[in-house]
Amino acid sequence: MHIQTQRPARHGFTLLEIMVVVIILGILAVTIIPQFMGATSEAKLGAAKAHVSELESAVDVFNVQMDRYPTQEEGLSVLVTAPASDASKWRGPYVKQLRKDPWGHPYQYRRPGTHHPTGFDLWSQGADGVDGGEGDAADIGNW
């Protein structure tokens, strides 16, 4: 009599198969992720430039309607909230809301400006949140 033993059906993956898949995923991640990192950085730069341009236009409209630029003390908040001194002339809001730059820092405003002595300077301090810098940390302004 010959008794046949049946092997149970194989379910699941071996450790070797799992390791091969993990290694392949790691190689793909190393080659693909840096490309997306550059795209994110470029997108933030583009968004900051667009926001500065939008705020600059709003300050110019404020100037036309109020016959003056926002003071240094008023800053950009006067674009969404009427100034106490000239509330009757104010025709805002000039922007829906004051948002932060793509790195989470408030936009900066200076009147009179260093770059525009007869006007104003408006800028994002970049990724590092301080004036100056290079690359991602460079300021993005209306100059």
C-alpha positions as CSV (number, residue, x, y, z in Angstrom):
1,M,0.0,0.0,0.0
2,H,1.2,3.3,-1.0
3,I,-0.1,6.3,0.9
4,Q,0.0,9.6,-0.8
5,T,0.5,12.6,1.3
6,Q,-0.9,15.8,0.0
7,R,0.9,19.0,0.6
8,P,-1.3,21.8,1.7
9,A,-1.9,24.6,-0.8
10,R,0.6,27.4,-0.5
11,H,-0.9,30.7,0.6
12,G,0.9,34.0,1.1
13,F,4.4,35.2,0.1
14,T,7.8,34.2,1.2
15,L,10.1,36.5,3.0
16,L,12.4,36.7,-0.1
17,E,9.5,37.8,-2.3
18,I,8.5,40.5,0.1
19,M,12.1,41.7,0.3
20,V,12.4,41.9,-3.5
21,V,9.2,44.0,-3.7
22,V,10.4,46.4,-0.9
23,I,13.7,46.8,-2.6
24,I,12.0,47.6,-5.9
25,L,9.7,50.2,-4.2
26,G,12.8,51.7,-2.5
27,I,14.6,52.1,-5.8
28,L,11.5,53.7,-7.4
29,A,11.1,56.1,-4.4
30,V,14.7,57.2,-4.6
31,T,14.4,58.0,-8.3
32,I,10.9,59.6,-8.3
33,I,10.6,61.6,-5.1
34,P,13.3,64.2,-5.8
35,Q,11.5,65.2,-9.0
36,F,8.4,66.0,-7.0
37,M,10.4,67.8,-4.3
38,G,11.6,70.3,-7.0
39,A,8.0,70.7,-8.3
40,T,6.7,71.5,-4.8
41,S,9.4,74.2,-4.3
42,E,8.7,75.7,-7.7
43,A,4.9,75.7,-7.0
44,K,5.5,77.6,-3.7
45,L,7.7,80.1,-5.4
46,G,5.0,80.7,-8.1
47,A,2.2,81.0,-5.5
48,A,4.3,83.6,-3.5
49,K,4.9,85.7,-6.6
50,A,1.2,85.6,-7.4
51,H,0.2,86.6,-3.9
52,V,2.6,89.5,-3.8
53,S,1.2,90.7,-7.1
54,E,-2.3,90.4,-5.9
55,L,-1.5,92.3,-2.7
56,E,0.4,94.9,-4.6
57,S,-2.7,95.5,-6.8
58,A,-4.9,95.7,-3.7
59,V,-2.6,98.3,-2.1
60,D,-2.7,100.3,-5.3
61,V,-6.5,100.3,-5.4
62,F,-6.5,101.4,-1.7
63,N,-4.2,104.2,-2.7
64,V,-6.5,105.4,-5.5
65,Q,-9.6,105.3,-3.3
66,M,-8.1,106.6,-0.1
67,D,-5.6,109.0,-1.7
68,R,-2.8,107.5,0.3
69,Y,-1.0,104.2,0.9
70,P,-1.5,102.2,4.1
71,T,0.8,103.5,6.8
72,Q,3.5,101.3,8.3
73,E,1.4,100.9,11.5
74,E,-1.8,99.9,9.6
75,G,0.1,97.4,7.4
76,L,-1.8,95.1,5.2
77,S,-4.6,94.5,7.6
78,V,-6.2,97.7,6.4
79,L,-7.0,95.9,3.1
80,V,-9.6,93.8,5.0
81,T,-10.6,96.0,7.9
82,A,-11.4,99.8,7.6
83,P,-9.0,102.1,9.3
84,A,-10.5,104.0,12.3
85,S,-9.3,107.3,11.0
86,D,-10.7,107.1,7.4
87,A,-13.6,104.6,7.7
88,S,-15.9,106.8,5.7
89,K,-13.6,106.8,2.6
90,W,-12.8,103.1,2.8
91,R,-14.3,101.1,0.0
92,G,-12.9,97.7,0.9
93,P,-12.3,94.9,1.6
94,Y,-9.6,95.0,-1.1
95,V,-8.8,91.4,-0.6
96,K,-11.0,88.6,0.8
97,Q,-8.5,87.6,3.5
98,L,-4.9,88.1,4.4
99,R,-3.3,84.8,3.9
100,K,0.2,83.7,4.8
101,D,2.8,82.9,2.3
102,P,3.3,79.3,1.1
103,W,5.7,78.7,4.0
104,G,3.3,79.9,6.7
105,H,4.8,83.3,7.3
106,P,3.0,86.7,7.0
107,Y,3.7,88.9,4.0
108,Q,5.8,91.9,4.9
109,Y,4.9,95.6,4.1
110,R,7.1,98.7,4.5
111,R,6.1,102.3,3.8
112,P,8.1,104.1,2.6
113,G,9.9,101.3,0.9
114,T,13.6,100.6,0.7
115,H,13.3,99.5,-2.9
116,H,10.5,101.9,-3.7
117,P,11.1,105.1,-1.6
118,T,8.1,106.9,-3.0
119,G,5.9,103.9,-2.7
120,F,6.0,100.7,-0.7
121,D,7.8,97.4,-0.4
122,L,5.8,94.2,-0.2
123,W,7.4,90.8,0.1
124,S,7.5,87.2,1.3
125,Q,10.6,86.3,3.3
126,G,10.8,82.9,1.6
127,A,11.2,79.5,3.2
128,D,13.4,80.6,6.1
129,G,11.1,83.4,7.3
130,V,13.9,86.0,7.6
131,D,14.9,88.8,5.2
132,G,17.5,88.0,2.6
133,G,18.7,84.6,1.6
134,E,19.2,82.6,-1.5
135,G,17.4,79.8,-3.3
136,D,14.2,78.8,-1.5
137,A,15.1,81.2,1.3
138,A,15.3,84.2,-1.0
139,D,12.8,87.0,-0.6
140,I,10.0,87.4,-3.2
141,G,9.0,91.0,-3.5
142,N,7.5,93.7,-5.7
143,W,10.9,94.9,-6.7
